[in-house]
Amino acid sequence: MSKKSGILLFIILAACLILAAVSVSFIGAKNSKDVVAKVKNKKITISDIDERIKMYPENTQAELNKQENKLKIVDELINEALLLNAAKDKGLYKSQDYKRQLDRAKTQIIISLLLNEEVDKKVTVSEKELKDFYNTNSAQFKKTEQRQARHILVKTKKEAQKILESLKKGVNFGELARKKSTDATATNGGSIGWFERGQLVPAFEKAAFAIKKPGDLSGIAQTQFGFHIIKLEDVRYRPKLTFAQVKDNINNSMISKKKQELSTTYLTQLKEKYKVEKTTSLIK
């Protein structure tokens, strides 16, 4: 079952637990080795803990199986049972809002189960496909220059020129960015972090990569957002990424793309099987 299916299944199961009754008391070994806590008539068992852990992604389950995290899950299950009992006392399980949300959850679960059968289980990516993608898109993985910079953004070239003159006289760039820049990065002294070619607006990128060495300033660069002054903070080089380093990312990306394509195909087939009629003129 996919992560999404698991989460949806939890929603419906949690809703159904409202029917359970609930005064908290811990049980000793004299009652049952499997029961770790009790909330009135609701017993919380080792199996409940294991089932809750299975609802998380596989890559996090090993961490959750540690004793300290299992104890946290016990507290989570106790709190859940207490809240469900309070909801029962208020009669919320009889409310129309609860019934609507329960019906919606059931709909989402059955759809998720269907897509798991018709899409998720049918999508695979071979080792050859992964290597072919890596080789075909080698430019993505080559050694890359990365730069770290700050910038100040203002509305007019005249204002940008005044700021540039102040910076050349030694005014602190970060302080001036906080006072003058209209960009959201102003609160961080104009810092835009690390970037590489292809990630920024072309005019800004051209100016940023034209700066010779860290500490130097750009001229005034104009983009659709206004006028920028850029200060180069640092330069580093990301080494070429090996196939082993990016294999999992490529796999996830290809699986996601294949699922999207198969989902589209599957819906097209369903539209041919079940007649769809739309009267969009009624929508005002």
C-alpha positions in Angstrom: 0.0 0.0 0.0 1.3 3.5 -0.8 2.0 6.1 1.9 -1.1 8.0 0.8 -3.3 4.9 1.1 -1.9 4.2 4.6 -2.7 7.7 5.8 -6.2 7.6 4.4 -6.7 4.2 6.0 -5.6 5.6 9.3 -8.2 8.4 9.0 -11.1 6.0 8.6 -9.8 3.6 11.3 -9.3 6.4 13.7 -12.9 7.6 13.0 -14.3 4.2 13.7 -12.4 4.1 17.1 -14.9 6.7 18.4 -17.2 3.7 19.2 -14.6 2.5 21.7 -15.0 3.3 25.4 -12.1 4.8 27.3 -9.9 5.8 32.5 -6.2 5.3 31.8 -4.4 2.6 33.8 -1.2 0.8 32.9 -1.3 -2.9 33.1 1.3 -5.1 34.6 2.5 -8.5 33.3 -0.1 -10.2 35.4 -2.8 -9.4 32.9 -1.2 -9.8 29.5 2.4 -9.6 28.2 1.0 -7.9 25.0 -1.1 -5.2 26.7 1.0 -2.1 27.5 -1.7 0.3 28.5 -5.5 0.5 28.8 -7.9 3.3 28.3 -11.1 2.0 30.0 -12.1 -0.9 27.8 -9.7 -0.1 25.1 -6.5 -2.1 25.3 -3.3 -0.8 23.7 -1.1 -3.7 22.7 2.3 -4.4 21.2 0.5 -5.3 18.0 -1.1 -1.8 18.0 2.3 -0.2 18.2 3.6 -2.4 15.4 0.6 -1.6 13.2 1.1 2.1 13.8 4.8 1.9 12.8 3.8 0.1 9.6 1.8 3.1 8.6 5.0 5.2 8.3 7.3 5.1 5.3 9.7 2.1 5.3 12.8 4.2 5.5 11.6 5.6 8.9 10.4 2.3 10.5 13.8 1.2 11.8 14.1 4.4 13.8 10.5 4.1 15.1 11.2 0.5 16.3 13.6 1.9 18.9 12.3 1.6 22.5 12.2 5.3 23.2 10.1 5.9 20.0 7.8 3.0 20.8 7.1 4.6 24.2 6.2 7.8 22.4 3.8 5.9 20.2 2.2 4.4 23.3 1.5 8.0 24.6 0.2 8.9 21.2 -2.2 6.0 21.2 -3.3 6.9 24.7 -3.9 10.5 23.9 -5.8 9.4 20.7 -8.1 7.1 22.7 -8.7 9.9 25.3 -9.7 12.4 22.6 -11.9 9.8 20.8 -13.7 9.1 24.1 -14.3 12.8 24.6 -15.7 13.0 21.0 -18.0 10.1 21.8 -19.2 11.9 25.0 -20.1 14.9 22.9 -22.0 12.8 20.4 -19.8 14.0 17.5 -19.9 10.6 15.8 -23.6 11.2 15.3 -23.1 14.6 13.7 -23.7 15.3 10.0 -20.2 16.8 9.7 -18.7 13.6 10.9 -20.7 11.5 8.6 -19.8 13.7 5.6 -16.1 13.5 6.4 -16.4 9.7 7.0 -18.0 9.2 3.6 -15.3 11.4 2.0 -12.6 9.3 3.7 -14.2 6.1 2.5 -14.2 7.5 -1.1 -10.6 8.5 -0.9 -9.5 5.1 0.5 -11.3 3.1 -2.2 -9.9 5.4 -4.9 -6.4 5.0 -3.4 -6.7 1.2 -3.3 -7.8 1.2 -7.0 -4.9 3.4 -8.1 -2.6 1.2 -6.1 -3.8 -1.8 -8.1 -4.1 -0.2 -11.5 -1.1 2.2 -11.4 1.3 1.9 -8.5 1.8 -1.9 -8.7 2.2 -1.7 -12.5 5.0 0.9 -12.6 8.6 -0.4 -12.6 11.9 1.1 -13.6 14.7 -1.1 -14.8 18.4 -0.7 -14.1 19.0 -0.1 -17.8 16.4 2.7 -17.8 18.2 4.4 -14.9 21.6 4.2 -16.5 20.2 5.4 -19.8 18.7 8.4 -18.1 22.0 9.1 -16.3 24.0 8.9 -19.5 21.5 10.9 -21.6 21.3 13.7 -19.0 25.0 13.7 -18.1 25.0 17.6 -18.1 22.9 17.5 -15.0 25.5 15.6 -13.1 28.8 17.1 -14.3 31.1 19.1 -12.1 29.3 22.4 -11.4 30.3 25.9 -10.2 28.1 27.1 -7.3 28.0 30.6 -6.0 26.8 32.3 -2.8 25.7 35.9 -3.0 23.7 38.8 -1.5 21.7 41.3 -3.4 19.8 44.5 -2.9 16.7 45.1 -5.0 15.2 48.6 -5.6 12.6 50.0 -7.9 14.7 52.6 -9.8 18.1 52.8 -11.4 18.7 56.1 -9.8 18.2 54.6 -6.3 20.4 51.6 -7.3 23.2 53.9 -8.4 23.1 55.7 -5.0 23.3 52.4 -3.1 26.2 51.2 -5.3 28.1 54.4 -4.6 27.5 53.9 -0.8 28.7 50.3 -1.0 31.9 51.4 -2.8 32.6 53.8 0.0 32.5 50.9 2.5 28.9 50.8 3.8 28.1 47.3 5.1 26.2 45.4 2.4 24.0 43.4 4.8 22.9 46.4 6.8 22.1 48.4 3.6 20.1 45.4 2.2 18.0 45.3 5.4 17.3 49.0 5.2 16.8 49.5 1.4 16.0 46.2 -0.4 12.4 45.5 -1.4 13.1 41.8 -1.7 12.0 39.2 0.9 15.7 38.4 1.4 16.2 41.9 3.1 15.6 40.3 6.5 18.6 38.1 5.9 20.8 40.9 4.7 20.1 40.2 1.1 21.4 36.6 1.2 20.2 34.3 -1.5 22.3 31.3 -0.5 24.0 29.0 -2.9 22.9 28.7 -6.6 24.2 27.5 -9.9 23.6 28.2 -13.5 20.1 27.7 -14.7 18.4 28.4 -11.3 18.0 32.2 -11.4 16.5 34.8 -13.7 18.8 35.1 -16.7 19.8 38.8 -16.3 20.5 38.3 -12.6 22.4 35.1 -13.2 24.6 36.7 -15.9 25.5 39.5 -13.6 26.2 37.2 -10.6 28.5 34.9 -12.6 30.3 37.9 -14.2 31.7 38.9 -10.7 35.4 37.9 -10.6 36.0 37.0 -7.0 34.3 36.9 -3.5 33.8 40.3 -2.0 33.4 42.1 -5.3 30.2 43.8 -6.4 28.3 43.6 -9.7 27.2 46.6 -11.6 23.5 47.4 -11.7 21.5 44.5 -13.1 18.0 45.0 -14.3 15.3 42.2 -14.2 11.5 42.2 -14.4 11.6 42.7 -10.6 13.6 45.9 -10.6 17.3 46.9 -10.2 19.8 44.7 -8.4 23.2 45.2 -6.9 24.9 41.9 -6.2 27.8 41.0 -3.9 29.6 37.7 -4.4 30.1 35.9 -1.1 31.8 32.7 -2.0 32.5 30.2 -4.8 32.7 26.4 -4.7 32.6 23.5 -7.1 30.3 20.5 -6.7 32.1 17.4 -8.0 30.6 15.3 -10.7 27.8 13.1 -9.3 28.3 9.4 -9.9 25.5 7.1 -10.9 25.4 5.5 -7.5 24.9 8.9 -5.9 21.9 9.9 -8.0 20.4 6.5 -8.7 17.7 6.7 -6.0 16.7 10.2 -7.1 16.5 9.2 -10.7 14.4 6.2 -9.8 11.9 8.2 -7.7 11.6 10.8 -10.5 11.0 8.2 -13.2 8.5 6.3 -11.1 6.6 9.5 -10.4 6.5 10.4 -14.1 5.4 6.9 -15.1 2.7 6.9 -12.5 1.4 10.3 -13.8 1.4 9.0 -17.4 -0.3 5.7 -16.5 -2.9 7.5 -14.4 -3.7 9.7 -17.3 -4.0 6.7 -19.6 -6.2 4.8 -17.1 -8.6 7.8 -16.7 -8.9 8.0 -20.5 -9.8 4.4 -20.6 -12.4 4.8 -17.9 -13.9 7.8 -19.8 -14.4 5.5 -22.8 -15.9 2.7 -20.6 -18.2 4.9 -18.5 -20.1 7.6 -20.4 -19.2 11.1 -19.2 -21.6 14.0 -19.9 -20.9 17.6 -18.9 -23.3 20.5 -18.9 -20.8 23.3 -18.2 -23.3 26.0 -19.2 -24.9 25.6 -15.8 -21.8 26.8 -14.1 -22.0 30.5 -13.6 
